[in-house]
């Protein structure tokens, strides 16, 4: 089930994005980005619809997924 990211408290959303970024361990190429930059990138993806916040009833968890994964 999709959770509109705008309905999530700002601090909670930031923590969720940070958890997602740190868990993903994504390679950003030759230049490493700061945590703040990575968080901003994910926030932009949420804003433009390229990523979504979803709740899994099966796993009782909240996650961020790409539009394609959704």
PQR file of N, CA, C, O and H, with PARSE charges and radii, in Angstrom:
ATOM      1  N   UNK A   1       0.852  -1.165   0.000 -0.4000 1.5000
ATOM      2  CA  UNK A   1       0.000   0.000   0.000 -0.0000 2.0000
ATOM      3  C   UNK A   1       0.905   1.238   0.000  0.5500 1.7000
ATOM      4  O   UNK A   1       1.849   1.329   0.785 -0.5500 1.4000
ATOM      5  N   UNK A   2       0.608   2.167  -0.876 -0.4000 1.5000
ATOM      6  CA  UNK A   2       1.389   3.404  -0.948 -0.0000 2.0000
ATOM      7  C   UNK A   2       0.977   4.363   0.156  0.5500 1.7000
ATOM      8  O   UNK A   2      -0.206   4.516   0.460 -0.5500 1.4000
ATOM      9  H   UNK A   2      -0.158   2.093  -1.514  0.4000 1.0000
ATOM     10  N   UNK A   3       1.977   5.005   0.752 -0.4000 1.5000
ATOM     11  CA  UNK A   3       1.747   6.045   1.755 -0.0000 2.0000
ATOM     12  C   UNK A   3       2.213   7.357   1.147  0.5500 1.7000
ATOM     13  O   UNK A   3       3.392   7.489   0.816 -0.5500 1.4000
ATOM     14  H   UNK A   3       2.938   4.881   0.506  0.4000 1.0000
ATOM     15  N   UNK A   4       1.324   8.329   0.989 -0.4000 1.5000
ATOM     16  CA  UNK A   4       1.760   9.622   0.448 -0.0000 2.0000
ATOM     17  C   UNK A   4       2.840  10.229   1.346  0.5500 1.7000
ATOM     18  O   UNK A   4       2.612  10.455   2.534 -0.5500 1.4000
ATOM     19  H   UNK A   4       0.366   8.221   1.257  0.4000 1.0000
ATOM     20  N   UNK A   5       4.005  10.487   0.775 -0.4000 1.5000
ATOM     21  CA  UNK A   5       5.129  10.964   1.582 -0.0000 2.0000
ATOM     22  C   UNK A   5       4.831  12.297   2.258  0.5500 1.7000
ATOM     23  O   UNK A   5       5.415  12.605   3.297 -0.5500 1.4000
ATOM     24  H   UNK A   5       4.190  10.303  -0.190  0.4000 1.0000
ATOM     25  N   UNK A   6       3.939  13.084   1.689 -0.4000 1.5000
ATOM     26  CA  UNK A   6       3.606  14.388   2.272 -0.0000 2.0000
ATOM     27  C   UNK A   6       2.812  14.258   3.575  0.5500 1.7000
ATOM     28  O   UNK A   6       2.703  15.212   4.345 -0.5500 1.4000
ATOM     29  H   UNK A   6       3.464  12.833   0.845  0.4000 1.0000
ATOM     30  N   UNK A   7       2.257  13.057   3.809 -0.4000 1.5000
ATOM     31  CA  UNK A   7       1.488  12.828   5.030 -0.0000 2.0000
ATOM     32  C   UNK A   7       2.362  12.324   6.178  0.5500 1.7000
ATOM     33  O   UNK A   7       1.869  12.126   7.288 -0.5500 1.4000
ATOM     34  H   UNK A   7       2.346  12.282   3.184  0.4000 1.0000
ATOM     35  N   UNK A   8       3.641  12.117   5.923 -0.4000 1.5000
ATOM     36  CA  UNK A   8       4.569  11.639   6.941 -0.0000 2.0000
ATOM     37  C   UNK A   8       5.231  12.850   7.598  0.5500 1.7000
ATOM     38  O   UNK A   8       5.650  13.785   6.914 -0.5500 1.4000
ATOM     39  H   UNK A   8       4.041  12.278   5.021  0.4000 1.0000
ATOM     40  N   UNK A   9       5.322  12.827   8.920 -0.4000 1.5000
ATOM     41  CA  UNK A   9       5.974  13.916   9.645 -0.0000 2.0000
ATOM     42  C   UNK A   9       7.368  14.146   9.059  0.5500 1.7000
ATOM     43  O   UNK A   9       8.071  13.177   8.772 -0.5500 1.4000
ATOM     44  H   UNK A   9       4.982  12.068   9.476  0.4000 1.0000
ATOM     45  N   UNK A  10       7.789  15.404   8.871 -0.4000 1.5000
ATOM     46  CA  UNK A  10       9.075  15.699   8.234 -0.0000 2.0000
ATOM     47  C   UNK A  10      10.275  14.986   8.865  0.5500 1.7000
ATOM     48  O   UNK A  10      11.123  14.463   8.143 -0.5500 1.4000
ATOM     49  H   UNK A  10       7.218  16.192   9.103  0.4000 1.0000
ATOM     50  N   UNK A  11      10.360  14.958  10.200 -0.4000 1.5000
ATOM     51  CA  UNK A  11      11.489  14.283  10.848 -0.0000 2.0000
ATOM     52  C   UNK A  11      11.458  12.781  10.600  0.5500 1.7000
ATOM     53  O   UNK A  11      12.498  12.158  10.386 -0.5500 1.4000
ATOM     54  H   UNK A  11       9.671  15.383  10.786  0.4000 1.0000
ATOM     55  N   UNK A  12      10.267  12.206  10.630 -0.4000 1.5000
ATOM     56  CA  UNK A  12      10.115  10.779  10.381 -0.0000 2.0000
ATOM     57  C   UNK A  12      10.503  10.444   8.944  0.5500 1.7000
ATOM     58  O   UNK A  12      11.167   9.438   8.696 -0.5500 1.4000
ATOM     59  H   UNK A  12       9.423  12.712  10.804  0.4000 1.0000
ATOM     60  N   UNK A  13      10.092  11.281   8.006 -0.4000 1.5000
ATOM     61  CA  UNK A  13      10.439  11.063   6.608 -0.0000 2.0000
ATOM     62  C   UNK A  13      11.947  11.137   6.410  0.5500 1.7000
ATOM     63  O   UNK A  13      12.522  10.313   5.700 -0.5500 1.4000
ATOM     64  H   UNK A  13       9.553  12.098   8.208  0.4000 1.0000
ATOM     65  N   UNK A  14      12.580  12.108   7.028 -0.4000 1.5000
ATOM     66  CA  UNK A  14      14.038  12.229   6.911 -0.0000 2.0000
ATOM     67  C   UNK A  14      14.718  10.982   7.461  0.5500 1.7000
ATOM     68  O   UNK A  14      15.653  10.472   6.844 -0.5500 1.4000
ATOM     69  H   UNK A  14      12.113  12.778   7.605  0.4000 1.0000
ATOM     70  N   UNK A  15      14.269  10.483   8.602 -0.4000 1.5000
ATOM     71  CA  UNK A  15      14.850   9.271   9.183 -0.0000 2.0000
ATOM     72  C   UNK A  15      14.622   8.069   8.279  0.5500 1.7000
ATOM     73  O   UNK A  15      15.516   7.236   8.123 -0.5500 1.4000
ATOM     74  H   UNK A  15      13.509  10.897   9.103  0.4000 1.0000
ATOM     75  N   UNK A  16      13.454   7.967   7.688 -0.4000 1.5000
ATOM     76  CA  UNK A  16      13.150   6.872   6.769 -0.0000 2.0000
ATOM     77  C   UNK A  16      14.064   6.925   5.542  0.5500 1.7000
ATOM     78  O   UNK A  16      14.585   5.899   5.105 -0.5500 1.4000
ATOM     79  H   UNK A  16      12.728   8.643   7.814  0.4000 1.0000
ATOM     80  N   UNK A  17      14.252   8.112   4.998 -0.4000 1.5000
ATOM     81  CA  UNK A  17      15.132   8.274   3.833 -0.0000 2.0000
ATOM     82  C   UNK A  17      16.573   7.938   4.213  0.5500 1.7000
ATOM     83  O   UNK A  17      17.266   7.256   3.458 -0.5500 1.4000
ATOM     84  H   UNK A  17      13.829   8.945   5.354  0.4000 1.0000
ATOM     85  N   UNK A  18      17.029   8.405   5.369 -0.4000 1.5000
ATOM     86  CA  UNK A  18      18.397   8.103   5.806 -0.0000 2.0000
ATOM     87  C   UNK A  18      18.591   6.597   5.967  0.5500 1.7000
ATOM     88  O   UNK A  18      19.614   6.056   5.548 -0.5500 1.4000
ATOM     89  H   UNK A  18      16.466   8.959   5.982  0.4000 1.0000
ATOM     90  N   UNK A  19      17.619   5.920   6.569 -0.4000 1.5000
ATOM     91  CA  UNK A  19      17.698   4.472   6.735 -0.0000 2.0000
ATOM     92  C   UNK A  19      17.784   3.784   5.371  0.5500 1.7000
ATOM     93  O   UNK A  19      18.579   2.865   5.177 -0.5500 1.4000
ATOM     94  H   UNK A  19      16.787   6.359   6.910  0.4000 1.0000
ATOM     95  N   UNK A  20      16.963   4.236   4.444 -0.4000 1.5000
ATOM     96  CA  UNK A  20      16.955   3.681   3.092 -0.0000 2.0000
ATOM     97  C   UNK A  20      18.308   3.884   2.413  0.5500 1.7000
ATOM     98  O   UNK A  20      18.856   2.948   1.832 -0.5500 1.4000
ATOM     99  H   UNK A  20      16.317   4.983   4.602  0.4000 1.0000
ATOM    100  N   UNK A  21      18.841   5.085   2.483 -0.4000 1.5000
ATOM    101  CA  UNK A  21      20.119   5.398   1.830 -0.0000 2.0000
ATOM    102  C   UNK A  21      21.255   4.576   2.436  0.5500 1.7000
ATOM    103  O   UNK A  21      22.085   4.031   1.708 -0.5500 1.4000
ATOM    104  H   UNK A  21      18.396   5.846   2.955  0.4000 1.0000
ATOM    105  N   UNK A  22      21.292   4.487   3.751 -0.4000 1.5000
ATOM    106  CA  UNK A  22      22.366   3.752   4.415 -0.0000 2.0000
ATOM    107  C   UNK A  22      22.252   2.245   4.161  0.5500 1.7000
ATOM    108  O   UNK A  22      23.269   1.557   4.061 -0.5500 1.4000
ATOM    109  H   UNK A  22      20.618   4.929   4.342  0.4000 1.0000
ATOM    110  N   UNK A  23      21.054   1.742   4.059 -0.4000 1.5000
ATOM    111  CA  UNK A  23      20.834   0.315   3.813 -0.0000 2.0000
ATOM    112  C   UNK A  23      21.182  -0.064   2.385  0.5500 1.7000
ATOM    113  O   UNK A  23      21.716  -1.145   2.137 -0.5500 1.4000
ATOM    114  H   UNK A  23      20.229   2.301   4.140  0.4000 1.0000
ATOM    115  N   UNK A  24      20.879   0.829   1.438 -0.4000 1.5000
ATOM    116  CA  UNK A  24      21.088   0.528   0.026 -0.0000 2.0000
ATOM    117  C   UNK A  24      22.557   0.385  -0.339  0.5500 1.7000
ATOM    118  O   UNK A  24      22.902  -0.450  -1.174 -0.5500 1.4000
ATOM    119  H   UNK A  24      20.445   1.707   1.640  0.4000 1.0000
ATOM    120  N   UNK A  25      23.425   1.179   0.267 -0.4000 1.5000
ATOM    121  CA  UNK A  25      24.844   1.106  -0.054 -0.0000 2.0000
ATOM    122  C   UNK A  25      25.126   1.346  -1.527  0.5500 1.7000
ATOM    123  O   UNK A  25      25.999   0.706  -2.113 -0.5500 1.4000
ATOM    124  H   UNK A  25      23.144   1.858   0.946  0.4000 1.0000
ATOM    125  N   UNK A  26      24.399   2.253  -2.111 -0.4000 1.5000
ATOM    126  CA  UNK A  26      24.491   2.525  -3.541 -0.0000 2.0000
ATOM    127  C   UNK A  26      25.811   3.172  -3.916  0.5500 1.7000
ATOM    128  O   UNK A  26      26.325   4.022  -3.189 -0.5500 1.4000
ATOM    129  H   UNK A  26      23.689   2.773  -1.635  0.4000 1.0000
ATOM    130  N   UNK A  27      26.352   2.767  -5.046 -0.4000 1.5000
ATOM    131  CA  UNK A  27      27.571   3.362  -5.581 -0.0000 2.0000
ATOM    132  C   UNK A  27      27.186   4.576  -6.413  0.5500 1.7000
ATOM    133  O   UNK A  27      26.379   4.466  -7.336 -0.5500 1.4000
ATOM    134  H   UNK A  27      25.935   2.076  -5.636  0.4000 1.0000
ATOM    135  N   UNK A  28      27.752   5.723  -6.096 -0.4000 1.5000
ATOM    136  CA  UNK A  28      27.415   6.953  -6.801 -0.0000 2.0000
ATOM    137  C   UNK A  28      28.500   7.379  -7.771  0.5500 1.7000
ATOM    138  O   UNK A  28      28.567   8.546  -8.157 -0.5500 1.4000
ATOM    139  H   UNK A  28      28.407   5.812  -5.346  0.4000 1.0000
ATOM    140  N   UNK A  29      29.353   6.439  -8.168 -0.4000 1.5000
ATOM    141  CA  UNK A  29      30.377   6.755  -9.164 -0.0000 2.0000
ATOM    142  C   UNK A  29      31.686   7.164  -8.527  0.5500 1.7000
ATOM    143  O   UNK A  29      31.990   6.798  -7.392 -0.5500 1.4000
ATOM    144  H   UNK A  29      29.298   5.491  -7.855  0.4000 1.0000
ATOM    145  N   UNK A  30      32.451   7.930  -9.279 -0.4000 1.5000
ATOM    146  CA  UNK A  30      33.791   8.321  -8.841 -0.0000 2.0000
ATOM    147  C   UNK A  30      33.778   9.274  -7.659  0.5500 1.7000
ATOM    148  O   UNK A  30      34.692   9.250  -6.835 -0.5500 1.4000
ATOM    149  H   UNK A  30      32.203   8.227 -10.201  0.4000 1.0000
ATOM    150  N   UNK A  31      32.767  10.102  -7.565 -0.4000 1.5000
ATOM    151  CA  UNK A  31      32.683  11.088  -6.487 -0.0000 2.0000
ATOM    152  C   UNK A  31      31.640  10.613  -5.480  0.5500 1.7000
ATOM    153  O   UNK A  31      30.467  10.447  -5.814 -0.5500 1.4000
ATOM    154  H   UNK A  31      32.024  10.122  -8.234  0.4000 1.0000
ATOM    155  N   UNK A  32      32.081  10.400  -4.253 -0.4000 1.5000
ATOM    156  CA  UNK A  32      31.168   9.969  -3.200 -0.0000 2.0000
ATOM    157  C   UNK A  32      30.324  11.155  -2.743  0.5500 1.7000
ATOM    158  O   UNK A  32      30.839  12.257  -2.553 -0.5500 1.4000
ATOM    159  H   UNK A  32      33.034  10.536  -3.982  0.4000 1.0000
ATOM    160  N   UNK A  33      29.015  10.921  -2.569 -0.4000 1.5000
ATOM    161  CA  UNK A  33      28.113  11.970  -2.104 -0.0000 2.0000
ATOM    162  C   UNK A  33      27.958  11.876  -0.596  0.5500 1.7000
ATOM    163  O   UNK A  33      28.082  10.798  -0.013 -0.5500 1.4000
ATOM    164  H   UNK A  33      28.597  10.026  -2.724  0.4000 1.0000
ATOM    165  N   UNK A  34      27.692  12.997   0.020 -0.4000 1.5000
ATOM    166  CA  UNK A  34      27.442  13.024   1.462 -0.0000 2.0000
ATOM    167  C   UNK A  34      26.060  12.436   1.742  0.5500 1.7000
ATOM    168  O   UNK A  34      25.229  12.314   0.841 -0.5500 1.4000
ATOM    169  H   UNK A  34      27.592  13.872  -0.453  0.4000 1.0000
ATOM    170  N   UNK A  35      25.832  12.078   2.992 -0.4000 1.5000
ATOM    171  CA  UNK A  35      24.521  11.570   3.385 -0.0000 2.0000
ATOM    172  C   UNK A  35      23.442  12.609   3.081  0.5500 1.7000
ATOM    173  O   UNK A  35      22.366  12.260   2.594 -0.5500 1.4000
ATOM    174  H   UNK A  35      26.507  12.177   3.723  0.4000 1.0000
ATOM    175  N   UNK A  36      23.719  13.868   3.360 -0.4000 1.5000
ATOM    176  CA  UNK A  36      22.738  14.926   3.098 -0.0000 2.0000
ATOM    177  C   UNK A  36      22.395  15.012   1.615  0.5500 1.7000
ATOM    178  O   UNK A  36      21.233  15.209   1.259 -0.5500 1.4000
ATOM    179  H   UNK A  36      24.593  14.151   3.755  0.4000 1.0000
ATOM    180  N   UNK A  37      23.399  14.865   0.744 -0.4000 1.5000
ATOM    181  CA  UNK A  37      23.144  14.893  -0.699 -0.0000 2.0000
ATOM    182  C   UNK A  37      22.313  13.697  -1.139  0.5500 1.7000
ATOM    183  O   UNK A  37      21.413  13.827  -1.968 -0.5500 1.4000
ATOM    184  H   UNK A  37      24.342  14.705   1.033  0.4000 1.0000
ATOM    185  N   UNK A  38      22.621  12.527  -0.578 -0.4000 1.5000
ATOM    186  CA  UNK A  38      21.864  11.322  -0.929 -0.0000 2.0000
ATOM    187  C   UNK A  38      20.416  11.435  -0.469  0.5500 1.7000
ATOM    188  O   UNK A  38      19.497  11.034  -1.183 -0.5500 1.4000
ATOM    189  H   UNK A  38      23.352  12.421   0.096  0.4000 1.0000
ATOM    190  N   UNK A  39      20.219  11.985   0.728 -0.4000 1.5000
ATOM    191  CA  UNK A  39      18.866  12.191   1.243 -0.0000 2.0000
ATOM    192  C   UNK A  39      18.106  13.151   0.340  0.5500 1.7000
ATOM    193  O   UNK A  39      16.938  12.919   0.026 -0.5500 1.4000
ATOM    194  H   UNK A  39      20.966  12.311   1.308  0.4000 1.0000
ATOM    195  N   UNK A  40      18.756  14.218  -0.074 -0.4000 1.5000
ATOM    196  CA  UNK A  40      18.114  15.185  -0.967 -0.0000 2.0000
ATOM    197  C   UNK A  40      17.753  14.536  -2.301  0.5500 1.7000
ATOM    198  O   UNK A  40      16.690  14.818  -2.853 -0.5500 1.4000
ATOM    199  H   UNK A  40      19.704  14.406   0.180  0.4000 1.0000
ATOM    200  N   UNK A  41      18.614  13.678  -2.820 -0.4000 1.5000
ATOM    201  CA  UNK A  41      18.324  12.970  -4.079 -0.0000 2.0000
ATOM    202  C   UNK A  41      17.061  12.118  -3.946  0.5500 1.7000
ATOM    203  O   UNK A  41      16.198  12.140  -4.823 -0.5500 1.4000
ATOM    204  H   UNK A  41      19.478  13.449  -2.371  0.4000 1.0000
ATOM    205  N   UNK A  42      16.958  11.374  -2.852 -0.4000 1.5000
ATOM    206  CA  UNK A  42      15.779  10.518  -2.642 -0.0000 2.0000
ATOM    207  C   UNK A  42      14.536  11.380  -2.439  0.5500 1.7000
ATOM    208  O   UNK A  42      13.460  11.047  -2.935 -0.5500 1.4000
ATOM    209  H   UNK A  42      17.659  11.356  -2.139  0.4000 1.0000
ATOM    210  N   UNK A  43      14.681  12.475  -1.716 -0.4000 1.5000
ATOM    211  CA  UNK A  43      13.536  13.381  -1.514 -0.0000 2.0000
ATOM    212  C   UNK A  43      13.033  13.903  -2.871  0.5500 1.7000
ATOM    213  O   UNK A  43      11.827  13.984  -3.101 -0.5500 1.4000
ATOM    214  H   UNK A  43      15.555  12.746  -1.313  0.4000 1.0000
ATOM    215  N   UNK A  44      13.961  14.253  -3.759 -0.4000 1.5000
ATOM    216  CA  UNK A  44      13.574  14.706  -5.103 -0.0000 2.0000
ATOM    217  C   UNK A  44      12.846  13.590  -5.863  0.5500 1.7000
ATOM    218  O   UNK A  44      11.866  13.846  -6.563 -0.5500 1.4000
ATOM    219  H   UNK A  44      14.942  14.187  -3.572  0.4000 1.0000
ATOM    220  N   UNK A  45      13.327  12.368  -5.721 -0.4000 1.5000
ATOM    221  CA  UNK A  45      12.675  11.236  -6.384 -0.0000 2.0000
ATOM    222  C   UNK A  45      11.249  11.049  -5.866  0.5500 1.7000
ATOM    223  O   UNK A  45      10.347  10.726  -6.639 -0.5500 1.4000
ATOM    224  H   UNK A  45      14.123  12.160  -5.152  0.4000 1.0000
ATOM    225  N   UNK A  46      11.044  11.247  -4.577 -0.4000 1.5000
ATOM    226  CA  UNK A  46       9.691  11.173  -4.021 -0.0000 2.0000
ATOM    227  C   UNK A  46       8.820  12.295  -4.573  0.5500 1.7000
ATOM    228  O   UNK A  46       7.662  12.075  -4.927 -0.5500 1.4000
ATOM    229  H   UNK A  46      11.777  11.509  -3.949  0.4000 1.0000
ATOM    230  N   UNK A  47       9.380  13.488  -4.644 -0.4000 1.5000
ATOM    231  CA  UNK A  47       8.625  14.642  -5.127 -0.0000 2.0000
ATOM    232  C   UNK A  47       8.202  14.489  -6.582  0.5500 1.7000
ATOM    233  O   UNK A  47       7.095  14.886  -6.946 -0.5500 1.4000
ATOM    234  H   UNK A  47      10.321  13.666  -4.357  0.4000 1.0000
ATOM    235  N   UNK A  48       9.068  13.919  -7.422 -0.4000 1.5000
ATOM    236  CA  UNK A  48       8.710  13.803  -8.840 -0.0000 2.0000
ATOM    237  C   UNK A  48       8.089  12.458  -9.196  0.5500 1.7000
ATOM    238  O   UNK A  48       7.828  12.188 -10.368 -0.5500 1.4000
ATOM    239  H   UNK A  48       9.968  13.596  -7.126  0.4000 1.0000
ATOM    240  N   UNK A  49       7.852  11.618  -8.200 -0.4000 1.5000
ATOM    241  CA  UNK A  49       7.137  10.364  -8.437 -0.0000 2.0000
ATOM    242  C   UNK A  49       8.008   9.209  -8.885  0.5500 1.7000
ATOM    243  O   UNK A  49       7.483   8.150  -9.229 -0.5500 1.4000
ATOM    244  H   UNK A  49       8.065  11.837  -7.248  0.4000 1.0000
ATOM    245  N   UNK A  50       9.330   9.375  -8.894 -0.4000 1.5000
ATOM    246  CA  UNK A  50      10.222   8.285  -9.285 -0.0000 2.0000
ATOM    247  C   UNK A  50      10.428   7.280  -8.158  0.5500 1.7000
ATOM    248  O   UNK A  50      10.922   6.178  -8.395 -0.5500 1.4000
ATOM    249  H   UNK A  50       9.758  10.236  -8.615  0.4000 1.0000
ATOM    250  N   UNK A  51      10.054   7.651  -6.931 -0.4000 1.5000
ATOM    251  CA  UNK A  51      10.126   6.756  -5.781 -0.0000 2.0000
ATOM    252  C   UNK A  51       8.843   6.928  -4.976  0.5500 1.7000
ATOM    253  O   UNK A  51       8.178   7.962  -5.043 -0.5500 1.4000
ATOM    254  H   UNK A  51       9.653   8.546  -6.738  0.4000 1.0000
ATOM    255  N   UNK A  52       8.512   5.884  -4.210 -0.4000 1.5000
ATOM    256  CA  UNK A  52       7.294   5.907  -3.408 -0.0000 2.0000
ATOM    257  C   UNK A  52       7.580   5.303  -2.037  0.5500 1.7000
ATOM    258  O   UNK A  52       8.471   4.466  -1.888 -0.5500 1.4000
ATOM    259  H   UNK A  52       9.052   5.044  -4.155  0.4000 1.0000
ATOM    260  N   UNK A  53       6.812   5.739  -1.039 -0.4000 1.5000
ATOM    261  CA  UNK A  53       6.867   5.133   0.282 -0.0000 2.0000
ATOM    262  C   UNK A  53       5.739   4.107   0.328  0.5500 1.7000
ATOM    263  O   UNK A  53       4.588   4.422   0.025 -0.5500 1.4000
ATOM    264  H   UNK A  53       6.088   6.419  -1.161  0.4000 1.0000
ATOM    265  N   UNK A  54       6.078   2.885   0.709 -0.4000 1.5000
ATOM    266  CA  UNK A  54       5.069   1.826   0.743 -0.0000 2.0000
ATOM    267  C   UNK A  54       5.091   1.102   2.083  0.5500 1.7000
ATOM    268  O   UNK A  54       6.127   0.994   2.741 -0.5500 1.4000
ATOM    269  H   UNK A  54       7.013   2.629   0.956  0.4000 1.0000
ATOM    270  N   UNK A  55       3.922   0.615   2.464 -0.4000 1.5000
ATOM    271  CA  UNK A  55       3.776  -0.198   3.658 -0.0000 2.0000
ATOM    272  C   UNK A  55       3.460  -1.614   3.236  0.5500 1.7000
ATOM    273  O   UNK A  55       2.573  -1.835   2.411 -0.5500 1.4000
ATOM    274  H   UNK A  55       3.081   0.703   1.930  0.4000 1.0000
ATOM    275  N   UNK A  56       4.179  -2.578   3.794 -0.4000 1.5000
ATOM    276  CA  UNK A  56       3.924  -3.985   3.531 -0.0000 2.0000
ATOM    277  C   UNK A  56       3.178  -4.576   4.719  0.5500 1.7000
ATOM    278  O   UNK A  56       3.720  -4.659   5.821 -0.5500 1.4000
ATOM    279  H   UNK A  56       4.899  -2.398   4.464  0.4000 1.0000
ATOM    280  N   UNK A  57       1.942  -4.982   4.494 -0.4000 1.5000
ATOM    281  CA  UNK A  57       1.180  -5.622   5.562 -0.0000 2.0000
ATOM    282  C   UNK A  57       1.797  -6.971   5.912  0.5500 1.7000
ATOM    283  O   UNK A  57       1.802  -7.367   7.078 -0.5500 1.4000
ATOM    284  H   UNK A  57       1.502  -4.913   3.598  0.4000 1.0000
ATOM    285  N   UNK A  58       2.312  -7.673   4.920 -0.4000 1.5000
ATOM    286  CA  UNK A  58       2.916  -8.987   5.136 -0.0000 2.0000
ATOM    287  C   UNK A  58       4.117  -8.894   6.080  0.5500 1.7000
ATOM    288  O   UNK A  58       4.253  -9.696   7.005 -0.5500 1.4000
ATOM    289  H   UNK A  58       2.308  -7.351   3.973  0.4000 1.0000
ATOM    290  N   UNK A  59       4.993  -7.901   5.835 -0.4000 1.5000
ATOM    291  CA  UNK A  59       6.200  -7.748   6.642 -0.0000 2.0000
ATOM    292  C   UNK A  59       6.052  -6.708   7.757  0.5500 1.7000
ATOM    293  O   UNK A  59       6.959  -6.527   8.569 -0.5500 1.4000
ATOM    294  H   UNK A  59       4.883  -7.251   5.084  0.4000 1.0000
ATOM    295  N   UNK A  60       4.903  -6.030   7.787 -0.4000 1.5000
ATOM    296  CA  UNK A  60       4.648  -4.964   8.754 -0.0000 2.0000
ATOM    297  C   UNK A  60       5.807  -3.975   8.784  0.5500 1.7000
ATOM    298  O   UNK A  60       6.369  -3.670   9.836 -0.5500 1.4000
ATOM    299  H   UNK A  60       4.167  -6.177   7.127  0.4000 1.0000
ATOM    300  N   UNK A  61       6.147  -3.483   7.585 -0.4000 1.5000
ATOM    301  CA  UNK A  61       7.277  -2.568   7.474 -0.0000 2.0000
ATOM    302  C   UNK A  61       6.987  -1.486   6.443  0.5500 1.7000
ATOM    303  O   UNK A  61       6.118  -1.628   5.583 -0.5500 1.4000
ATOM    304  H   UNK A  61       5.691  -3.731   6.730  0.4000 1.0000
ATOM    305  N   UNK A  62       7.746  -0.402   6.560 -0.4000 1.5000
ATOM    306  CA  UNK A  62       7.657   0.715   5.624 -0.0000 2.0000
ATOM    307  C   UNK A  62       8.963   0.759   4.852  0.5500 1.7000
ATOM    308  O   UNK A  62      10.035   0.543   5.418 -0.5500 1.4000
ATOM    309  H   UNK A  62       8.452  -0.287   7.258  0.4000 1.0000
ATOM    310  N   UNK A  63       8.870   1.039   3.554 -0.4000 1.5000
ATOM    311  CA  UNK A  63      10.055   1.055   2.717 -0.0000 2.0000
ATOM    312  C   UNK A  63       9.881   2.108   1.624  0.5500 1.7000
ATOM    313  O   UNK A  63       8.773   2.571   1.354 -0.5500 1.4000
ATOM    314  H   UNK A  63       7.999   1.214   3.095  0.4000 1.0000
ATOM    315  N   UNK A  64      10.987   2.469   1.012 -0.4000 1.5000
ATOM    316  CA  UNK A  64      10.974   3.323  -0.171 -0.0000 2.0000
ATOM    317  C   UNK A  64      11.339   2.448  -1.350  0.5500 1.7000
ATOM    318  O   UNK A  64      12.314   1.698  -1.300 -0.5500 1.4000
ATOM    319  H   UNK A  64      11.887   2.093   1.231  0.4000 1.0000
ATOM    320  N   UNK A  65      10.559   2.545  -2.407 -0.4000 1.5000
ATOM    321  CA  UNK A  65      10.828   1.760  -3.615 -0.0000 2.0000
ATOM    322  C   UNK A  65      10.770   2.675  -4.824  0.5500 1.7000
ATOM    323  O   UNK A  65      10.147   3.736  -4.789 -0.5500 1.4000
ATOM    324  H   UNK A  65       9.768   3.154  -2.448  0.4000 1.0000
ATOM    325  N   UNK A  66      11.428   2.251  -5.894 -0.4000 1.5000
ATOM    326  CA  UNK A  66      11.336   3.011  -7.136 -0.0000 2.0000
ATOM    327  C   UNK A  66       9.970   2.794  -7.761  0.5500 1.7000
ATOM    328  O   UNK A  66       9.261   1.846  -7.427 -0.5500 1.4000
ATOM    329  H   UNK A  66      11.934   1.389  -5.923  0.4000 1.0000
ATOM    330  N   UNK A  67       9.622   3.669  -8.654 -0.4000 1.5000
ATOM    331  CA  UNK A  67       8.347   3.557  -9.347 -0.0000 2.0000
ATOM    332  C   UNK A  67       8.232   2.203 -10.044  0.5500 1.7000
ATOM    333  O   UNK A  67       7.159   1.598 -10.048 -0.5500 1.4000
ATOM    334  H   UNK A  67      10.198   4.440  -8.925  0.4000 1.0000
ATOM    335  N   UNK A  68       9.337   1.719 -10.638 -0.4000 1.5000
ATOM    336  CA  UNK A  68       9.329   0.431 -11.333 -0.0000 2.0000
ATOM    337  C   UNK A  68       9.117  -0.737 -10.375  0.5500 1.7000
ATOM    338  O   UNK A  68       8.448  -1.711 -10.721 -0.5500 1.4000
ATOM    339  H   UNK A  68      10.208   2.210 -10.635  0.4000 1.0000
ATOM    340  N   UNK A  69       9.683  -0.643  -9.169 -0.4000 1.5000
ATOM    341  CA  UNK A  69       9.506  -1.712  -8.172 -0.0000 2.0000
ATOM    342  C   UNK A  69       8.087  -1.741  -7.631  0.5500 1.7000
ATOM    343  O   UNK A  69       7.603  -2.792  -7.210 -0.5500 1.4000
ATOM    344  H   UNK A  69      10.226   0.148  -8.888  0.4000 1.0000
ATOM    345  N   UNK A  70       7.424  -0.607  -7.639 -0.4000 1.5000
ATOM    346  CA  UNK A  70       6.078  -0.500  -7.099 -0.0000 2.0000
ATOM    347  C   UNK A  70       5.117  -1.212  -8.016  0.5500 1.7000
ATOM    348  O   UNK A  70       3.917  -1.245  -7.746 -0.5500 1.4000
ATOM    349  H   UNK A  70       7.817   0.246  -7.981  0.4000 1.0000
TER
END
